[in-house]
Amino acid sequence: MAYSYLIETAETLFLVDGGMAGTGHKILERIAEIGRKPGDLLFAVVTHAHPDHTGGLAAVQAASGCAILCHPSQADNVRSGGSAISPGLNFFGKIYERIAKFAVPKLRLPGLRRVATVEDGASLHRFGLPGRVLYTPGHSAGCLTVVLDDGSAFVGDLVQGRRIPKITPPEFSIMAVDEPEMFASWRLLLASGAKVLYPGHGSIVTIGDLVPVFRRRAARTARRALRVAAAVAAARV
């Protein structure tokens, strides 16, 4: 349903997102599989406070004591166990939105403790992770992307990865609170030095995979703007 990413350094572990409720044990099992202990997990970054990205964090935090990092606009939801829902942008997105509005209030996610906030551009080097956090809103109001110095980027739902490898391209999220903001966040991502993208849904893609998708969306946006301008000019005549 959704991906979480465990990042290992020689000294410690870091987590990006926590998956659906009831899946926290899978993260803990993975920690054991690589020969580490839950206490090695220093912090978890929440890309955004949707239940498929925060649901498993309570179990992980209970076992590890890890801190939770999120955007300031998401902190209240993370602390209280609340979950936001983004509007659907197309047919499938609207279906997901309706399902989420029915199901999410029934989840009753536990709140999280040791929640700290990070701003756009915040360095993670002081925590032992060579990278930084970018503010990339659009899918939700408080989306974060973690960009490591080696070009790995953990993008949450900013990018929809390939559902069928080598057939379906990466795309913009089918749900967003602000579609133009999501477009601007893609522009920021393309300029960030990111090379390989790890999305919350779909397979891993490269920044090169994004470029033609971005260009098509930019051309479509430009054509739409021209039509609007032409209609306004015609109305004035």
HUBEL-V681219 format. One record per residue. N is the residue number from 0. PHI is phi in degrees with one decimal (NA if undefined). Layout:
n={N;N}
phi={PHI;PHI}
//
This chain:
n={0;1;2;3;4;5;6;7;8;9;10;11;12;13;14;15;16;17;18;19;20;21;22;23;24;25;26;27;28;29;30;31;32;33;34;35;36;37;38;39;40;41;42;43;44;45;46;47;48;49;50;51;52;53;54;55;56;57;58;59;60;61;62;63;64;65;66;67;68;69;70;71;72;73;74;75;76;77;78;79;80;81;82;83;84;85;86;87;88;89;90;91;92;93;94;95;96;97;98;99;100;101;102;103;104;105;106;107;108;109;110;111;112;113;114;115;116;117;118;119;120;121;122;123;124;125;126;127;128;129;130;131;132;133;134;135;136;137;138;139;140;141;142;143;144;145;146;147;148;149;150;151;152;153;154;155;156;157;158;159;160;161;162;163;164;165;166;167;168;169;170;171;172;173;174;175;176;177;178;179;180;181;182;183;184;185;186;187;188;189;190;191;192;193;194;195;196;197;198;199;200;201;202;203;204;205;206;207;208;209;210;211;212;213;214;215;216;217;218;219;220;221;222;223;224;225;226;227;228;229;230;231;232;233;234;235;236}
phi={NA;-153.2;-98.0;-116.6;-125.2;-99.4;-109.8;-110.6;-116.4;-62.3;-92.1;-156.0;-123.9;-134.5;-127.5;-113.7;69.8;-125.1;71.6;-74.8;-57.0;89.4;-110.2;-58.6;-63.2;-68.1;-66.3;-65.5;-65.1;-66.2;-59.6;-66.4;-62.4;-93.4;78.0;-113.1;-111.0;-54.1;-65.5;-75.3;-79.9;-82.4;-153.7;-120.3;-93.7;-96.8;-67.0;-171.0;-88.4;-100.8;-62.5;-81.2;-119.3;-122.7;-60.3;-91.7;-70.9;-61.1;-66.6;-66.0;-67.8;-60.4;-83.8;-110.5;74.3;-64.1;-81.3;-116.0;-111.0;-152.6;-72.9;-53.0;-70.8;-101.6;-60.5;-61.6;-63.7;-65.9;-68.8;-95.8;83.8;-75.4;-139.8;-89.5;-132.7;-91.6;-66.9;-77.2;-101.2;-138.7;-56.7;-68.9;-61.4;-69.0;-65.0;-59.1;-61.3;-65.0;-63.1;-63.8;-64.3;-80.7;-87.2;-59.6;-60.3;-86.4;-71.5;51.9;-68.1;-70.8;-73.8;-114.8;-107.7;49.9;-94.4;-122.1;-109.9;-131.1;-99.8;-56.4;85.7;-60.2;-79.8;-104.3;-59.9;-65.8;-92.8;93.9;-111.4;-75.8;-176.6;-149.2;-108.2;-114.5;-85.8;-130.1;-71.3;139.8;-60.4;-137.9;-73.5;-124.8;-72.3;-118.6;-123.2;-99.2;-113.2;-85.2;-64.1;-85.7;96.4;-72.9;-132.3;-105.0;-105.8;58.6;-102.6;-62.9;-121.9;-91.9;-68.0;-61.8;-81.7;-119.3;-51.9;68.8;-119.2;-86.5;-79.0;-65.3;-149.0;-67.2;-60.7;-83.2;-133.6;-162.8;-84.5;-153.8;-64.6;-59.3;-65.0;-64.0;-62.1;-64.0;-68.6;-62.4;-60.0;-63.4;-62.0;-63.0;-96.1;-85.3;91.7;-65.0;-121.7;-120.7;-109.7;-112.1;-85.2;-72.3;-142.9;87.5;-83.0;-65.3;-133.5;-102.2;-63.1;-64.1;-66.3;-79.0;-58.1;-63.6;-65.0;-63.6;-64.3;-63.2;-66.0;-63.3;-65.5;-64.7;-64.2;-65.4;-64.3;-63.2;-63.8;-65.8;-63.6;-63.7;-62.6;-66.0;-66.1;-65.1;-64.0;-66.8;-67.1;-79.6;-68.7}
//
